Amino acid sequence: MADLILDNIYLVLLLPLWLFLIIMLGRFFSVYVNKGVIYVLTLFSSLAGALLCGSALWKLDSGRILENEIPFLRIEDFVINIGIHADRAALIFALVLFLVSFAVQMFSISYMKDEKKSYRFYALLNLFNFSMAGLLFSPNLFQTYFFWELVSVISYLLIGFEYNKKEKSDSSRKVFIINRIGDTALISGIILSSYFLYSYSGNVNFTSLSFVDMNAISTILYAYAPTGLYLVICGLFIVAAAVKSAQFPFYTWLQDAMEAKLPVSALLHSATMVAAGVFILLRLLPFFTLAGVTLKIIVLIGLITAIICSICASSQNHPKKVLAYSTSAQLGLMFLAAGMLNIKAAVAFFAAHAFIKTLLFITLPDKEECWNYFSFILFLLGGLSLSGMFIAGMAAKEMIYLNLNPVVSVIFCIIAFLTAFYITRIALVTSHEYGLIKTMPDKIKTTAYILLIIMNIGLYWYLRTHVEYKVAEPFWAALTAWIVVYILYTKKAFWKVPVLYPLSYNGFYLDKFYSNTVVKLYDGFCSILNSLEVKVFSNYKPVIFCSKSLVKITGWIEKNIIEASVRMITITFKKISRLDMKAQSGNVQSYNAYAFIIVTLILSCLIIAYIIMLSYIGG
C-alpha cells in the first residue's frame, strides 16, 4: 500500500488540473455542469490531495526523497528536466495547502452561493492548487520558476475576480506588477547560477539546478565563483523570497490584495502564495549557509518586517488590513526562524499560521455586516492562538523563541505584545462598530470553522508530543497586551501618538513612495527614451536609410515570395480538386484501383525510408 501511495504522489497535481479542465471545457462547449457536482468534485480534489500527502508523509522515511524526472528541453548537452521531487518538507507544505483549501472551498459554497459565475471561481481555485502543488514538488529551479509565475498569474485572476469593478481591477494589476520584481530576481539568480555552472563546472548535470544536488551546486559556486557574484546570486534569491512573502520593503502589495473576496484573502494569506517565499528560502538554505552574511540579512529582513508591520497593524481600522499587515509580520518571524536555521520551528509556525489566519479571515463579517457571537468567539480564539497564548500558535512561537539570543528575544517579546494588541483591538473595535447579533452561521460555514479549530488542536497535540518547548516570556507579553487593550477599550482611552500614528496608519508611506516617486521616475525614463527615438533616431540618416531599405526588402519578399506562394498553392489545390471531381465517377472498380495505387505508393515510401535508415545505421 505504501508503494501505491508513494508511486502515485503525482496525482496531487493532476486532480486539481483535471477538475479545472472539466469546469472550463464544459463552459466553453456550453455543456451544463451542475453547481453541486462542481462543489463535490472540488472538495474531493482537495481532500484526496490532503489524504495522499498525509499518507505519503506517514510512510516516507526521514531523509528519503521521491524523485522522478524526464527530459523536457535539450540544447546540446544542456538538459532541463521536469518531474516530481517529494521530500518531507514538500509534503508538509502540500498537506497544509490542501487542508486549508478544503476548508476555504467549503466556506465558499455558502459565501459564493449567489455569485452567477461561481464556476469560474472554483475553476481558478483548482488551478491555483495545481500551480502551488507544482511549485512545491518541483525537482529543480527551472520548473519552480514556471510554477512560481503561474501562481502569480492565478493570484492576479483571483484578486481581480470582479474585474468590472475598477478598484479591484487596479489592485490586482498592482499586485501583479510588484510581484514582477521578485520574479525578475528569481530568474536572474537561476540564469547566473546555471550559466556559471555550465561554463566552469565539470558536471553539466548540475546546470539544471536540481534540488537533489543543491549542496554540491552551492559548494561549487561558493568555491569557484567570485565572492561578489556569489553574494549577488544569494541576494537575488532573497529578494525573490521577500517579494513573494511580502517582506520589507515590498509588503505594500499585500494591502492591495485585500480587495479580493474573503475566501481568496484567506487562501492567499494562509498556506499558498505568500508561503512560496518561505518555501524557496528553505529549499535554497545550502546557498545561504555557506555565506553567513546572507543568513544575517534574512534575519534582519524578518525582524524589520515583523516590527514595522506590527506597528502598522496596530493603527488600522479595517480588519482585513490589520490581518494583511499581520500576515507580513508573522511571515517575518518565519524568515527569522529560517535565518537562525531553526527549520522545525519555521515549518511548525508556517502550519500554525496557515490554520489560524484562515480561521481569522473566514470568521470576519463581510461588507460591514453584523458579527454573530459564534464567529466573534472563534475570531478571539484564533487571535489568542496567533498571539502565542493558545493551542498551535503558542507551541510554534515558543519553538522559535527558545533559540534566540537576548537582543532578539526582547524584540520577539515586543512583536508578541504588538500582535496581541492589534488582534484584540480590531476585534473589540469591529464588534462595537458593526454590532453583535445572536444568530448562528449556516451549517456549511460552521463546518468550515470547526474543521479549522480541529486542525489547530491537532497540530498543537502533535507539537506537544514530538517537540520540546516551554511557556516563556512571549506568552506573558501577549497576555499583558490583551489586558492593556481591554482596559483602554473600556475607558475609551485609545490615543493617536503624534508622529508614530500617521507613519503606521500610512504604512510608513512606502506605498505612496512607490506610487509617486517610482512611477514618476519610470515616466521620466520613458520620456527620455521617447525623445531619443523622435529627436535622434528618427532624424538620423543612416537609421532612416536602413529602415527604408528594410521596408523595401520586406515589401519585395511579401509580393514576390509570400503572395506568389499563396497563389501557387491556390492554383495547385484547384487543379487537385478538378482531378478529384473527375475521379468521382461512381464506378466501384475505379475506386478500388485508386485505393490500390495509393496503398502501393505508401508502402513503397515506407520501404524506401526503412532501407535508408538501415543504411544510415549500418554505415
C-alpha positions as CSV (number, residue, x, y, z in Angstrom):
1,M,0.0,0.0,0.0
2,A,2.9,2.3,0.8
3,D,4.4,1.9,-2.7
4,L,1.0,2.5,-4.3
5,I,0.7,5.9,-2.5
6,L,4.3,7.0,-2.9
7,D,4.5,5.9,-6.5
8,N,1.3,7.9,-7.4
9,I,2.0,11.0,-5.5
10,Y,1.8,13.0,-8.8
11,L,-2.0,12.7,-8.5
12,V,-1.9,15.7,-6.1
13,L,-1.1,17.8,-9.2
14,L,-3.3,16.0,-11.7
15,L,-6.5,16.0,-9.7
16,P,-7.0,19.8,-9.4
17,L,-5.8,20.3,-13.0
18,W,-8.3,17.7,-14.2
19,L,-11.1,19.4,-12.4
20,F,-10.1,22.8,-13.8
21,L,-10.3,21.4,-17.3
22,I,-13.6,19.7,-16.7
23,I,-15.2,23.0,-15.5
24,M,-13.7,25.3,-18.1
25,L,-14.1,23.0,-21.1
26,G,-17.7,22.3,-20.0
27,R,-18.4,26.0,-20.1
28,F,-16.5,26.5,-23.3
29,F,-18.6,23.9,-25.1
30,S,-21.8,25.1,-23.5
31,V,-22.2,21.8,-21.5
32,Y,-24.3,22.3,-18.4
33,V,-22.4,21.4,-15.3
34,N,-24.4,21.3,-12.1
35,K,-23.1,23.5,-9.2
36,G,-23.5,20.7,-6.8
37,V,-21.3,18.5,-9.0
38,I,-18.6,21.2,-9.1
39,Y,-18.7,21.6,-5.3
40,V,-18.4,17.9,-4.7
41,L,-15.6,17.4,-7.2
42,T,-13.7,20.4,-5.9
43,L,-13.9,19.3,-2.3
44,F,-12.9,15.7,-3.3
45,S,-9.9,17.1,-5.1
46,S,-8.6,18.9,-2.0
47,L,-9.5,16.1,0.3
48,A,-7.8,13.5,-1.9
49,G,-4.7,15.7,-2.1
50,A,-4.6,16.0,1.7
51,L,-5.0,12.3,2.2
52,L,-2.3,11.4,-0.4
53,C,0.1,13.9,1.2
54,G,-0.7,12.8,4.7
55,S,-0.3,9.1,3.8
56,A,2.9,9.7,1.9
57,L,4.3,11.8,4.9
58,W,3.4,8.9,7.3
59,K,5.1,6.3,5.1
60,L,8.1,8.3,3.9
61,D,11.3,7.6,5.9
62,S,13.3,10.6,7.2
63,G,15.8,11.7,4.6
64,R,14.2,9.7,1.8
65,I,13.3,11.6,-1.4
66,L,10.9,10.6,-4.1
67,E,12.5,11.7,-7.3
68,N,11.1,11.1,-10.8
69,E,12.3,13.2,-13.8
70,I,12.1,13.2,-17.6
71,P,14.0,15.4,-20.1
72,F,11.9,18.3,-21.2
73,L,14.3,20.6,-23.1
74,R,17.6,19.7,-24.6
75,I,20.1,22.1,-26.1
76,E,23.2,20.1,-27.0
77,D,24.4,18.8,-23.6
78,F,22.3,21.2,-21.6
79,V,19.1,19.5,-20.4
80,I,16.1,20.8,-18.3
81,N,14.1,18.1,-16.7
82,I,10.5,18.1,-15.4
83,G,9.1,15.8,-12.8
84,I,8.3,15.3,-9.1
85,H,10.6,15.9,-6.1
86,A,8.8,14.9,-2.9
87,D,10.5,15.1,0.4
88,R,9.1,15.7,3.9
89,A,9.2,19.5,3.6
90,A,7.3,19.5,0.3
91,L,4.7,17.0,1.7
92,I,4.2,19.1,4.8
93,F,3.6,22.3,2.8
94,A,1.3,20.5,0.4
95,L,-0.6,18.8,3.2
96,V,-1.3,22.3,4.8
97,L,-2.2,23.7,1.3
98,F,-4.9,21.0,0.7
99,L,-6.3,21.1,4.2
100,V,-6.7,24.9,4.1
101,S,-8.0,24.7,0.6
102,F,-10.6,22.2,1.7
103,A,-11.8,24.4,4.5
104,V,-11.8,27.6,2.3
105,Q,-13.7,25.8,-0.6
106,M,-16.3,24.5,1.9
107,F,-16.7,28.1,3.2
108,S,-17.0,29.3,-0.4
109,I,-20.0,27.1,-1.1
110,S,-22.1,29.3,1.3
111,Y,-20.2,32.6,0.6
112,M,-20.5,32.3,-3.2
113,K,-24.0,30.8,-3.5
114,D,-25.4,34.0,-5.1
115,E,-22.5,34.5,-7.5
116,K,-23.5,34.0,-11.1
117,K,-20.0,33.0,-12.3
118,S,-19.1,30.8,-9.4
119,Y,-17.9,28.1,-11.8
120,R,-15.1,30.3,-12.9
121,F,-14.2,31.0,-9.2
122,Y,-14.0,27.2,-8.4
123,A,-12.0,26.6,-11.6
124,L,-9.4,29.2,-10.6
125,L,-9.3,27.7,-7.0
126,N,-8.4,24.3,-8.5
127,L,-5.9,25.8,-10.9
128,F,-4.3,27.6,-8.0
129,N,-4.0,24.3,-6.1
130,F,-2.3,22.8,-9.2
131,S,0.2,25.6,-9.5
132,M,1.1,25.6,-5.8
133,A,1.5,21.8,-5.7
134,G,3.6,22.1,-8.9
135,L,5.8,24.6,-7.2
136,L,6.2,22.5,-4.0
137,F,7.0,19.3,-5.9
138,S,9.3,20.8,-8.5
139,P,12.6,18.9,-8.8
140,N,14.7,21.9,-9.9
141,L,14.7,25.7,-10.0
142,F,13.7,25.9,-13.6
143,Q,10.4,24.1,-13.0
144,T,10.0,26.0,-9.8
145,Y,10.2,29.3,-11.7
146,F,7.4,28.2,-14.2
147,F,5.0,27.4,-11.3
148,W,6.2,30.5,-9.4
149,E,4.9,32.6,-12.4
150,L,1.8,30.5,-12.7
151,V,0.9,31.1,-9.0
152,S,1.3,34.9,-9.6
153,V,-1.0,34.8,-12.7
154,I,-3.7,32.8,-10.9
155,S,-3.5,35.1,-7.9
156,Y,-4.0,38.1,-10.2
157,L,-7.1,36.4,-11.6
158,L,-8.5,35.6,-8.2
159,I,-7.9,39.0,-6.7
160,G,-9.4,40.7,-9.8
161,F,-12.3,38.1,-10.0
162,E,-14.8,41.0,-10.1
163,Y,-12.8,42.7,-12.9
164,N,-15.8,45.0,-13.7
165,K,-15.1,46.9,-10.5
166,K,-12.3,49.4,-11.1
167,E,-10.7,49.3,-7.6
168,K,-10.4,45.5,-7.7
169,S,-9.0,45.5,-11.2
170,D,-6.5,48.2,-10.3
171,S,-5.4,46.3,-7.1
172,S,-4.9,43.1,-9.0
173,R,-2.7,44.8,-11.6
174,K,-0.7,46.5,-8.9
175,V,-0.1,43.1,-7.1
176,F,0.9,41.5,-10.4
177,I,3.3,44.3,-11.3
178,I,5.1,44.4,-7.9
179,N,5.5,40.6,-7.9
180,R,7.4,41.0,-11.2
181,I,10.3,42.4,-9.2
182,G,10.6,39.1,-7.3
183,D,10.1,37.1,-10.5
184,T,12.8,39.0,-12.3
185,A,15.2,38.5,-9.3
186,L,14.5,34.7,-9.2
187,I,15.0,34.1,-13.0
188,S,18.2,36.3,-12.8
189,G,19.6,34.2,-10.0
190,I,18.7,31.0,-11.8
191,I,20.3,32.1,-15.1
192,L,23.5,33.4,-13.3
193,S,23.9,30.1,-11.4
194,S,23.2,27.9,-14.4
195,Y,25.5,29.8,-16.7
196,F,28.4,29.7,-14.3
197,L,28.0,26.0,-13.6
198,Y,27.7,25.3,-17.4
199,S,30.9,27.3,-18.1
200,Y,33.1,26.3,-15.2
201,S,31.6,23.1,-13.7
202,G,33.0,19.7,-14.7
203,N,29.5,18.2,-14.3
204,V,27.0,19.5,-16.8
205,N,24.1,17.8,-14.9
206,F,24.4,20.5,-12.2
207,T,23.3,23.2,-14.7
208,S,19.7,22.1,-14.3
209,L,19.9,23.3,-10.6
210,S,18.3,20.1,-9.2
211,F,17.3,20.3,-5.5
212,V,18.9,16.8,-5.0
213,D,22.3,18.3,-5.9
214,M,21.8,21.6,-4.2
215,N,24.5,21.0,-1.6
216,A,27.0,20.2,-4.3
217,I,25.8,23.1,-6.5
218,S,26.2,25.7,-3.7
219,T,29.6,24.3,-2.8
220,I,30.9,24.5,-6.4
221,L,29.6,28.1,-6.8
222,Y,31.0,29.2,-3.4
223,A,34.4,27.6,-4.2
224,Y,34.9,28.8,-7.8
225,A,32.7,31.9,-8.3
226,P,33.9,35.3,-7.3
227,T,32.7,36.3,-3.9
228,G,30.8,39.2,-5.3
229,L,29.0,37.1,-7.8
230,Y,28.1,34.5,-5.2
231,L,26.6,37.2,-2.9
232,V,24.7,38.7,-5.8
233,I,23.1,35.3,-6.6
234,C,22.2,34.8,-2.9
235,G,20.8,38.4,-2.8
236,L,18.6,37.8,-5.9
237,F,17.1,34.7,-4.3
238,I,16.5,36.6,-1.1
239,V,14.8,39.4,-3.0
240,A,12.6,36.9,-4.8
241,A,11.5,35.3,-1.5
242,A,11.0,38.7,0.2
243,V,8.7,40.0,-2.6
244,K,6.7,36.8,-2.7
245,S,6.2,36.7,1.1
246,A,5.5,40.5,1.3
247,Q,8.6,41.4,3.4
248,F,10.2,44.8,3.9
249,P,10.3,46.9,1.7
250,F,7.8,45.0,-0.6
251,Y,4.9,44.4,1.9
252,T,2.7,47.1,0.3
253,W,1.2,44.7,-2.3
254,L,-0.5,42.6,0.3
255,Q,-2.7,45.5,1.3
256,D,-4.0,45.8,-2.3
257,A,-4.7,42.1,-2.3
258,M,-7.3,42.8,0.4
259,E,-9.7,43.9,-2.4
260,A,-10.3,40.2,-3.1
261,K,-13.2,38.2,-1.7
262,L,-12.9,36.7,1.8
263,P,-12.2,33.2,0.6
264,V,-9.4,34.4,-1.7
265,S,-7.9,36.5,1.0
266,A,-8.0,33.5,3.4
267,L,-6.3,31.3,0.8
268,L,-3.6,33.8,-0.3
269,H,-2.7,34.8,3.3
270,S,-2.6,31.3,4.8
271,A,-0.7,28.5,3.0
272,T,-0.4,29.5,-0.6
273,M,1.1,32.4,-2.4
274,V,2.9,34.2,0.4
275,A,4.3,30.9,1.8
276,A,6.1,30.3,-1.5
277,G,8.8,32.8,-0.4
278,V,9.4,30.9,2.8
279,F,9.5,27.6,0.9
280,I,12.1,28.8,-1.6
281,L,14.3,30.1,1.3
282,L,14.2,26.6,2.9
283,R,15.0,25.0,-0.5
284,L,18.0,27.3,-1.0
285,L,19.4,27.2,2.5
286,P,22.6,25.4,1.2
287,F,23.4,28.7,-0.6
288,F,22.9,30.9,2.4
289,T,24.7,28.7,5.0
290,L,28.0,29.0,3.1
291,A,27.8,32.8,3.3
292,G,26.9,33.7,6.9
293,V,26.2,37.3,6.0
294,T,23.2,36.2,3.9
295,L,21.6,34.4,6.9
296,K,22.0,37.6,8.9
297,I,20.3,39.6,6.1
298,I,17.4,37.1,6.2
299,V,17.1,37.5,10.0
300,L,17.3,41.3,9.7
301,I,14.6,41.4,7.0
302,G,12.3,39.2,9.1
303,L,12.8,41.4,12.2
304,I,12.3,44.7,10.4
305,T,9.2,43.4,8.7
306,A,7.7,42.0,11.9
307,I,8.2,45.2,13.8
308,I,7.1,47.7,11.1
309,C,4.1,45.7,10.0
310,S,3.0,45.0,13.7
311,I,3.1,48.8,14.3
312,C,1.2,49.5,11.1
313,A,-1.5,46.9,12.1
314,S,-1.9,48.5,15.5
315,S,-3.4,51.7,13.9
316,Q,-5.6,50.3,11.1
317,N,-9.4,50.4,11.4
318,H,-10.3,47.9,8.7
319,P,-10.0,44.3,9.9
320,K,-8.7,42.9,6.6
321,K,-5.9,45.5,6.5
322,V,-5.0,44.5,10.1
323,L,-4.8,40.9,9.0
324,A,-2.8,41.8,5.9
325,Y,-0.1,43.6,7.9
326,S,-0.3,40.7,10.4
327,T,0.5,38.2,7.6
328,S,3.6,40.1,6.6
329,A,4.7,40.3,10.3
330,Q,4.2,36.6,11.0
331,L,6.0,35.7,7.8
332,G,8.8,37.9,9.1
333,L,9.0,35.5,12.1
334,M,9.3,32.6,9.7
335,F,12.2,34.4,8.0
336,L,13.7,34.9,11.4
337,A,13.5,31.2,12.2
338,A,14.9,30.2,8.7
339,G,17.8,32.7,9.1
340,M,18.6,31.2,12.6
341,L,18.5,27.7,10.9
342,N,15.6,26.7,13.2
343,I,13.9,24.8,10.4
344,K,11.5,22.8,12.5
345,A,10.2,26.0,14.2
346,A,9.8,27.7,10.8
347,V,7.8,24.8,9.3
348,A,5.7,24.4,12.5
349,F,4.9,28.1,12.6
350,F,4.0,28.1,8.9
351,A,1.4,25.3,9.5
352,A,0.1,27.0,12.7
353,H,-0.2,30.4,11.0
354,A,-2.0,28.9,8.0
355,F,-4.7,27.3,10.1
356,I,-5.0,30.4,12.4
357,K,-5.1,33.0,9.6
358,T,-7.6,31.1,7.6
359,L,-9.9,31.0,10.6
360,L,-9.5,34.7,11.3
361,F,-10.3,35.7,7.7
362,I,-13.4,33.5,7.2
363,T,-14.9,34.5,10.6
364,L,-14.8,38.2,9.7
365,P,-18.1,39.9,8.9
366,D,-18.4,40.7,5.2
367,K,-19.2,44.2,3.9
368,E,-20.0,45.8,7.3
369,E,-22.5,43.1,8.2
370,C,-23.2,42.4,11.9
371,W,-20.9,40.0,13.6
372,N,-22.6,37.0,15.2
373,Y,-21.4,35.8,18.6
374,F,-20.2,32.4,17.4
375,S,-17.9,33.9,14.7
376,F,-16.7,36.6,17.1
377,I,-15.7,34.0,19.8
378,L,-13.9,31.9,17.2
379,F,-12.1,35.1,16.0
380,L,-11.0,35.7,19.5
381,L,-9.8,32.1,19.9
382,G,-7.8,32.5,16.7
383,G,-6.4,35.8,17.9
384,L,-5.3,34.1,21.2
385,S,-3.5,31.4,19.1
386,L,-1.9,34.0,16.8
387,S,-0.7,35.9,19.9
388,G,1.1,32.8,21.2
389,M,-1.3,32.1,24.1
390,F,-3.4,29.2,22.9
391,I,-3.1,25.8,21.1
392,A,-1.0,25.7,17.9
393,G,0.2,29.3,17.8
394,M,1.6,29.1,21.4
395,A,3.6,25.9,20.7
396,A,5.0,27.1,17.4
397,K,6.0,30.6,18.7
398,E,7.7,29.1,21.7
399,M,9.7,26.8,19.4
400,I,11.1,29.9,17.7
401,Y,11.8,31.8,20.9
402,L,13.9,29.0,22.5
403,N,16.9,29.5,20.2
404,L,17.1,33.3,20.2
405,N,19.9,35.5,21.7
406,P,19.0,38.0,24.4
407,V,18.6,41.0,22.0
408,V,16.4,39.2,19.5
409,S,14.5,37.7,22.4
410,V,13.5,41.2,23.6
411,I,12.4,42.2,20.1
412,F,10.4,38.9,19.8
413,C,8.6,39.8,23.0
414,I,7.8,43.2,21.7
415,I,6.4,41.7,18.5
416,A,4.3,39.2,20.6
417,F,2.9,42.2,22.6
418,L,2.0,44.1,19.4
419,T,0.4,41.0,17.8
420,A,-1.9,40.5,20.8
421,F,-2.5,44.3,20.9
422,Y,-3.7,44.7,17.3
423,I,-5.7,41.5,17.2
424,T,-7.6,42.3,20.4
425,R,-8.1,46.0,19.4
426,I,-9.6,45.2,16.0
427,A,-11.9,42.6,17.5
428,L,-13.3,45.0,20.0
429,V,-13.4,48.0,17.6
430,T,-15.1,46.0,14.8
431,S,-17.7,44.4,17.1
432,H,-18.5,47.8,18.6
433,E,-18.8,49.3,15.1
434,Y,-20.7,46.5,13.3
435,G,-22.6,45.2,16.3
436,L,-23.1,41.6,17.6
437,I,-26.2,39.5,16.9
438,K,-27.3,36.3,18.5
439,T,-27.5,34.2,15.3
440,M,-25.6,31.1,14.1
441,P,-23.9,31.0,10.7
442,D,-25.2,28.4,8.3
443,K,-24.2,24.7,8.6
444,I,-21.6,24.9,5.8
445,K,-19.7,27.8,7.3
446,T,-20.0,26.3,10.8
447,T,-18.4,23.1,9.5
448,A,-15.5,25.0,7.9
449,Y,-15.0,26.8,11.2
450,I,-15.0,23.6,13.2
451,L,-12.6,21.9,10.8
452,L,-10.0,24.7,11.2
453,I,-10.3,24.6,15.0
454,I,-9.7,20.8,14.9
455,M,-6.7,21.4,12.6
456,N,-5.3,23.9,15.2
457,I,-5.9,21.4,18.1
458,G,-4.4,18.5,16.1
459,L,-1.2,20.5,15.3
460,Y,-0.9,21.6,18.9
461,W,-1.2,17.9,20.1
462,Y,1.4,16.8,17.5
463,L,3.9,19.6,18.6
464,R,3.3,18.8,22.3
465,T,4.1,15.1,21.7
466,H,7.0,15.5,19.3
467,V,8.8,18.7,20.1
468,E,10.0,20.1,23.4
469,Y,9.1,23.6,24.4
470,K,8.1,25.6,27.4
471,V,5.9,28.6,28.1
472,A,8.2,31.6,28.1
473,E,8.2,35.4,28.0
474,P,6.2,35.9,24.7
475,F,3.2,34.3,26.4
476,W,3.3,36.9,29.2
477,A,3.9,39.7,26.8
478,A,0.8,38.7,24.8
479,L,-1.3,38.3,28.0
480,T,-0.2,41.8,29.1
481,A,-1.3,43.2,25.7
482,W,-4.7,41.7,26.0
483,I,-5.2,43.2,29.4
484,V,-4.0,46.6,28.3
485,V,-6.3,46.7,25.2
486,Y,-9.3,45.7,27.3
487,I,-8.6,48.5,29.9
488,L,-8.0,51.1,27.1
489,Y,-11.2,50.0,25.3
490,T,-13.4,50.1,28.4
491,K,-12.1,53.5,29.3
492,K,-12.2,54.7,25.6
493,A,-8.5,55.7,26.0
494,F,-7.0,54.7,22.7
495,W,-4.8,57.5,21.6
496,K,-3.0,58.6,18.5
497,V,0.7,59.2,19.0
498,P,1.6,62.4,17.1
499,V,4.4,61.1,14.9
500,L,4.0,57.3,15.1
501,Y,0.3,57.2,14.3
502,P,0.5,58.9,10.8
503,L,3.5,56.7,9.9
504,S,1.9,53.5,10.9
505,Y,-1.5,54.3,9.5
506,N,0.0,55.1,6.1
507,G,2.3,52.0,6.1
508,F,5.4,54.2,6.7
509,Y,4.5,55.9,3.3
510,L,6.1,53.1,1.3
511,D,3.1,52.7,-0.9
512,K,2.9,56.4,-1.6
513,F,6.7,56.3,-2.4
514,Y,6.1,53.6,-5.0
515,S,3.0,55.2,-6.4
516,N,4.6,58.7,-6.7
517,T,8.4,58.6,-6.8
518,V,8.9,55.3,-8.6
519,V,6.1,56.0,-11.1
520,K,7.5,59.4,-11.9
521,L,11.0,58.0,-12.3
522,Y,9.6,55.4,-14.7
523,D,7.6,58.0,-16.6
524,G,10.7,60.2,-16.9
525,F,12.8,57.3,-18.1
526,C,10.1,56.6,-20.8
527,S,10.1,60.2,-21.8
528,I,13.9,60.2,-22.3
529,L,13.6,57.1,-24.5
530,N,10.8,58.7,-26.5
531,S,12.9,61.8,-27.0
532,L,15.8,59.8,-28.2
533,E,13.6,58.0,-30.7
534,V,11.8,61.1,-32.0
535,K,14.7,63.6,-32.0
536,V,17.7,61.4,-32.6
537,F,17.0,58.1,-34.3
538,S,14.0,59.4,-36.4
539,N,16.3,62.2,-37.9
540,Y,19.5,60.1,-38.2
541,K,20.0,59.4,-41.9
542,P,21.7,56.0,-41.7
543,V,18.9,54.8,-39.5
544,I,16.3,56.2,-41.9
545,F,18.1,54.6,-44.9
546,C,18.3,51.2,-43.2
547,S,14.6,51.5,-42.2
548,K,13.6,52.3,-45.8
549,S,15.8,49.5,-47.2
550,L,14.3,47.0,-44.8
551,V,10.8,48.2,-45.7
552,K,11.6,47.8,-49.5
553,I,13.1,44.3,-48.9
554,T,10.2,43.2,-46.8
555,G,7.7,44.5,-49.5
556,W,9.5,42.7,-52.2
557,I,9.6,39.4,-50.2
558,E,5.9,39.7,-49.4
559,K,4.9,40.4,-53.1
560,N,7.2,38.1,-54.9
561,I,7.6,35.2,-52.5
562,I,4.8,35.0,-50.0
563,E,1.9,36.2,-52.3
564,A,3.3,34.1,-55.2
565,S,3.5,31.0,-52.9
566,V,-0.1,31.6,-51.8
567,R,-1.2,31.9,-55.4
568,M,0.7,28.8,-56.4
569,I,-0.9,26.8,-53.5
570,T,-4.3,28.0,-54.5
571,I,-3.9,27.1,-58.2
572,T,-2.5,23.7,-57.2
573,F,-5.4,22.8,-54.9
574,K,-7.9,23.9,-57.6
575,K,-6.2,21.5,-60.1
576,I,-6.3,18.7,-57.5
577,S,-10.0,19.5,-56.8
578,R,-10.8,19.2,-60.6
579,L,-8.9,15.9,-60.8
580,D,-10.8,14.7,-57.7
581,M,-14.1,15.7,-59.4
582,K,-13.2,13.7,-62.5
583,A,-12.3,10.7,-60.3
584,Q,-15.7,10.7,-58.7
585,S,-17.2,8.5,-61.4
586,G,-19.4,6.3,-59.2
587,N,-17.6,3.2,-60.6
588,V,-16.6,0.8,-57.8
589,Q,-13.8,-0.7,-59.9
590,S,-12.2,2.7,-60.3
591,Y,-12.3,3.4,-56.6
592,N,-10.6,0.0,-55.9
593,A,-7.9,0.9,-58.5
594,Y,-7.4,4.3,-56.8
595,A,-7.1,2.7,-53.4
596,F,-4.6,0.1,-54.7
597,I,-2.4,2.8,-56.2
598,I,-2.4,4.9,-53.0
599,V,-1.6,1.9,-50.8
600,T,1.2,0.9,-53.1
601,L,2.7,4.4,-53.0
602,I,2.6,4.5,-49.2
603,L,4.2,1.1,-48.9
604,S,6.8,1.9,-51.4
605,C,7.7,5.1,-49.5
606,L,7.9,3.2,-46.2
607,I,10.2,0.5,-47.7
608,I,12.5,3.2,-49.2
609,A,12.6,5.0,-45.8
610,Y,13.3,1.8,-44.0
611,I,16.2,0.9,-46.4
612,I,17.7,4.4,-46.0
613,M,17.5,4.1,-42.1
614,L,19.2,0.7,-42.2
615,S,22.0,2.0,-44.5
616,Y,22.4,5.1,-42.2
617,I,22.6,3.0,-39.0
618,G,24.9,0.4,-40.6
619,G,27.2,2.9,-42.2
